Amino acid sequence: MTSQPADIPADVRQDGYFRNIRNAVTSIVSGMLLTLRYCFSRSVTIHYPFERIAFSPRYRGIHEFEADKCIACDQCVKACPVDCIYIEKSAPRKIDKATGKAAGGELLRFAIDYQKCMFCALCTEPCPTACIHMGKNHDLSSFTRKDMIVEFTELDKKGQRTPLPLYMQKNLHIPWIAREKQRIESGTLATQEADIPSV
């Protein structure tokens, strides 16, 4: 048990005691005022999927792949740090300058295993034909591990550039989701919204 030194007068000890109480009350009142100010401010929560998410610049979502421009050069496979890209071709391919499309052998398989992919975008940088790039789709939930391996050559046969997420099939009553589903099914590439313009 500690006691106050005898040489400090009683009125000074009481002044310190009341100063501590005043500081505590001031601190509580300022904290409550701050809480009340935020209590009545506008919410920043996005009610997804009813509201669309605004993407940050250079957002890296599920890949979009243009199979007709791919020459199967394996540059993306070599650049991938986790070996999640698989390419098979029947013969060498090259770009036909007249059409701007790949010609030669057939692209048998182009797949990405999204169980491994870390969305680093290193596969998009060395691509000489710019046939693979990061998209704006952010959701690839599925019921099996096999569904996490996206076969882009199979999607190309359906005219799609990116996989169709499960949530889009269940929420077609929401206007922006219906538009996005229509975009994916038509094979249109993602918009460049929120991308930083090149200089």
Secondary structure, DSSP 8 states (H G I E B T S, - for coil): -----TTS-HHHHHHHHHHHHHHHHHHHHHHHHHHHHHHTS------TTTS-----TT---SEEE-GGG-----HHHHH-TT--EEEEESS-EEE-TTTSSEEES-EEEEEEETTT-----TTTSS-TT--EEE-S------SSSGGGEEEHHHHHHTT-SS---HHHHH-TTSHHHHHHHHHHHHT-----TT-----
